[in-house]
Amino acid sequence: PWSCELMNRGILALVSSIGCMSAGSLQSLADAMHIPHLFIQRAPAGTPRSSCPSTSHPQPDDYTLFVRPPVYLNDVIFQVVMEYTWQKFIIFYDTDYDIRGIENFLDQTSQQGMDVSLQKVESNINMMITGMFRTMRVEELHRYRDTLRRAVLFMSPATAKAFITEVVETNLVAFDCHWIIINEEISDMDVQELVMKSIGRLTLVRQTFPLSQNSSQRCVRSNHRINTSLCDPKDPKAQMLEITNRYIYDTVLLLANTFHRKLEDRKWHSMASLSCIRKGSKPWQGGKSMLDTVKKGGVSGLTSLLEFNDNGTNPNIYFEILGTNYGEDRGRGVSRLGTWDPIHGLNGTLTDRKLENNMRGVVLRVVTVLEEPFVMVSENVLGKPKKYQGFSIDVLDALANYLGFKYEIYVAPDHKYGSQQADGTWNGLIGELVFKRADVGLSALTITPDRESVVDFTTRYMDYSVGVLLRKAERTVDMFACLAPFDLSLWACIAGTVLLVGTLVYLLNWLNPPRLPMGSVSSTTLYNSMWFVYGSFVQQGGEVPYTTLATRMMMGVWWLFALIVISSYTANLAAFLTISRIENSIQSLQDLAKQTDLPYGTVLDSAVYDQVRSKGMNPFERDPMYSQMWRMINRTGGAENNVEESKEGIRKVKYGRFAFVWDAAVLEYVAINDEDCSLYTVSNNVADRGYGIAMQHGSPYRDIFSQRILELQQNGDMDILKLKWWPRDSPCDLYSPVGTRKSGSALDIHSFAGVFFVLAAGVVLSCLIATVETWWTRRKGSRVPSKEDDKEIDLEHLHHRVNSLCTEDESPHKQFSTSSIDLTPLDMDSLPAARQALEQISDFRNTHITTTTFIPEQIQTLSRSLSAKAAAGFAFGTVQDHRTGGPFRQRAPNGGFFRSPIKTMSSIPYQPTPAPNFSYGNDPDRGTSI
C-alpha cells in the first residue's frame, strides 16, 4: 500500500530494504509500472542471507536492481571446507535461517563423499543442550561429541555467542575443536567476543569492503553531502553500522549522482504520477531511461564500489577469512587467513594443521589417580597448592618443557581409573575425559580396548604386565637343622635298624658262642651287642670281638650299610646348609592359580579385574590359569578377596595372609622401598599392554604427544626417568621368597643349635643317671656289711684260695674238675693298688673259673696299702726275691712259675714239696694261662 501511495505522489525510483516475500510483490509492481526498483535484501535478526526464490534469476529487462550482491555463501563455505580437507562435520543453523539457502552446498558435499549433519538451534539453547544429555545414551553422546569437533555455524552473531558459551560450559567441546562461523554481517566487536567465548580453533567468514587506494575517491564530496566520519573505517560509528544500512546509504548516493547527471544532460523526465489501483493504468514512460542511467552509474561509498552489470546485480562482493590458533588463551590474536571473491576465488592458504611443537599459551586440565610411583603427592606446605611427583609426572614435565604448554592437575573425585557402569556411563579418570571435564588423563593407566573406544591414547611410554605381591617367608630358627638331611621316618628306620641288628648279633652269639682266649672278660650280652652296633654305626669302633662266621657276615653288611648312610648324610648335610631350598613357594602366576590356601585378589573394577574376568569367562579362549584365578577373585561376588584401592591391597599383604594381583611396575616399586625387605614380586615376563596418556576422543594433542614420547625413548631419556624410580642397585631382593643372609654364606649358630641341645640333653641325662645310681648304691649299702668288712673277708678268702691253689698244685697228677671248682671273684675295686695289681687273664666260658695272677712287686705294694684291720688278720713273712727262687716257687699249669709273695702264715702251716719232674705245659687238663 505504501508503494502505491508513493507512486500517486510521483517518484523517480523505488528503494526497498525488505525480505524476500515482500520483495517479490514490489518486483512485480515495479516491472508493471516501469519504476526502477533498487532492492536491498535484509536478513532477519542478522542471520545469514538466503537467496530469494523469485529473484534468483534476474532478467535484463527487469526493473528491479539488486543492490546487495548475490548470496555466495555456498561457494565460499565449500571452498573453505575443501581447503581444510574436512570429511565429517555438522552444520548448526538458527530458527531464522532458511535452510533452503544451502541446498547447493549440500549437493556439492554429497558429491565429494563428505558426511554432513544438520541441526537446528532452538531459541532456548540451554534447554536444548540439557535435553540432549537427558535423552541421548552414552554411546550416542560420544559420537555426538566426536561430530562436534568440526562444525559450521550459519547463525547471527548474537545466537553464535550464546551457543558457543553454552557448549563450552557444558564441556561438549574441547581444545581440539575447529568451528567455522559464516555470516556476511559480523562486526569487529562480534569477532572479539566470539574469540573470547570459544575454545579450540575458530574460523570466521564475513563480508568485507575494500577501500580505494585513493582516499579522495572513498567518498564523493563534490556532488553531495556526506558524513566524513562514515568514510573513515576506523571510526566507531562506521564499525557499528550494519551492512544493510551501508547499502542503503550508498544507494541514496547512487541515485543522487544519477539525478545530478540527468539534470546536467537536460534529459530530465517528469516524475511518474501513477495509480496502481486503477485498471488500465499505463507505465511510466521515463522508467526505461531512468533505469539505464542508474545501471550505467556507479559510486564509491561505504560498501566500496556500488555498480550494476547488465542483468541488474551488483558484482562487487568480497569475503575475508579470519582465524585463530588452537588453545583457550583469552588473548589469542585473530589473523587474516585469506580472501574470496567471485572472480579470483580463494586468495590464501587454509590448512587445518595439527598442533605443532609450539603449544605455548595452551593450559591443559590433567586428571590423575594417585598410584606409587607414577603419581604421588609430595609434602604439602600449608597455604600452597599441592605438588605432585612421580614417573608419570616426570614424563608430563618433559613433554611440557619441550612443547611449551602448561597444565593444571587434580585427582579424580572417586579415586578410580574408570570402568563402564550398568547404564553405559564411565566413572573415574576415564569418566572425567568422557564428560570433557579434563583434557589429559595421567597415571598408571593401561591401554585397553574398552577405554580406547571412548578416549584416545598416546603411544605407550612403559610396558605393562600383571604381577603378584607376596610376603617373604620368615626365616625361622631351625634348631635341628642337622637332622634335616634325613626325613623323620628315615631316622626312625635307622634307629629301629640299630636295635634290630644289635638283637640279631646277640642271638647269633647265643646260638653259637665264640671261642675266646683265656683271660678275656668281654661278654656277649644284649647290652654289649647293642653298644657295639651303635659304636660301629657312628664310626667309633666296638669293644666285643666276634669270631663266628655268621656274626662277622652280619657285621660286614652292617658296616657297609653304615658307610653308605653316613656318607649320604654328610653329602646331603653340606648341600642342605649351603643351598636354600624353597618348597611350596609361589614362583609364577601358574603357581598362584593352582593353590587355594593363600587368598589373593585385585582392585575392583580395574583393568586387571576386567582382564582376569574376560579371559577367565571367555568360553572360546578360556585359559585354565585365568579361570582358576577368576574363581578365587570372584568369590562371594568379589567382595571377599578384592579391595577398593591398591594401597589397601599392599597393606593386606604386609600385615596379613594375602597375595595382591596388580601392575608389576607398581609392585616392584613397593618391594624396593619396603623398609623390612619383607615383600617380593612374581610377574609375567610377557608385556602385552602398556601405560599410555589418555586424552579426549579426537584430541589434537595425541599425535604430537606420541611423537615426543618416541623421541624420549629413542634418545634414552625415558630410561633415565625409569632408573630414578626403579633403581638397579636396590638393597632388597625383589624375586626371592625368603630373606637373604646378611653374613654371606657362613653358617650361624642357629643352624647347629640342635646339636648343642642334644649334647646338653645328654649331659643332663648322664648327671641324672649318676644321681640315681649314687642313691641306689647308698640305699643298697645300708642293708649289707660295710666295705671294710668286705675287704677283710675278701682278703682272707684270697689268702685261703691262693694257698689252696698252691697246695693242690704240688701234686703233679692232680686233675681239676670243672664242676667242683668255684672261685669267687675278688672285689678289690676300692683299693687303687689292687686295681693296678690285678691282671685278668682269661674267662672260662661255662666253668665259672677265674684265675688271678699276683706279681710280687705289685703284691708288696698291695700289702703296704692294706688297712690296719685287714693286715691284723694276716702274718706276712719275709718276701723272697723271685729271681733267687725259694720254697714257694712252683710251676704254673701252663708251664710258667707261680711265685707266692706271702710266707707261711701261722694259721695255715705250709709244707714244701719237691718240684715235679714233668712239665706242666704239657698237661692237657691245664687250660689256664698265667
Secondary structure, DSSP 8 states (H G I E B T S, - for coil): -HHHHHHHH-BS-EEE---HHHHHHHHHHHHHHT--EEE----GGG------GGGSS--TT-SEEESS----HHHHHHHHHHHHT--EEEEEEETTS-GGGGHHHHHHHHHTT-EEEEEEE-S-HHHHHHHHHHHS-HHHHHHHHHHTTEEEEE--HHHHHHHHHHHHHTT---TT-EEEEE-S---HHHHHHHHHH--SEEEEEEEE----SSGGGSS--SSS---HHHH-TTSHHHHHS-HHHHHHHHHHHHHHHHHHHHHHHT-----B---SSSTT----TTHHHHHHHHHH-EEEETTEEEE--TTSB----EEEEEE--SS--TT---EEEEEEETTTEEEE--------S--TT-EEEEEE--BTTTBEE----TTS---EESHHHHHHHHHHHHH--EEEEEE-TT-----B-TTS-B-HHHHHHHTTS-SEEESS-B--HHHHTTSEE---SEEE-EEEEEE-B-----TTGGGTTS-HHHHHHHHHHHHHHHHHHHHHHHHS-----TT------HHHHHHHHHHHHTT---SS---SHHHHHHHHHHHHHHHHHHHHHHHHHHHHHHS----S---SHHHHHH--SS-EE-BTTSHHHHHHHHHHH-SSS--HHHHHHHHHHTGGGGTTT-BSSHHHHHHHHHHSS-EEEEEHHHHHHHHHT-TT--EEEEE-S---EEE--EE-TT-THHHHHHHHHHHHHHTTHHHHHHHHHS-SS-SS-SS-SB---TTTT---GGGGHHHHHHHHHHHHHHHHHHHHHHHHHHHHHTTS--HHHHHHHHHHHHHHHHHHHHHHHT-TT----TTT--------TT-HHHHHH--B----TTT----B---HHHHHHHHHHS-HHHHHT--------TTT--TTEEE-TTSSEEE--S---TTS--------SS-GGG-TT-----
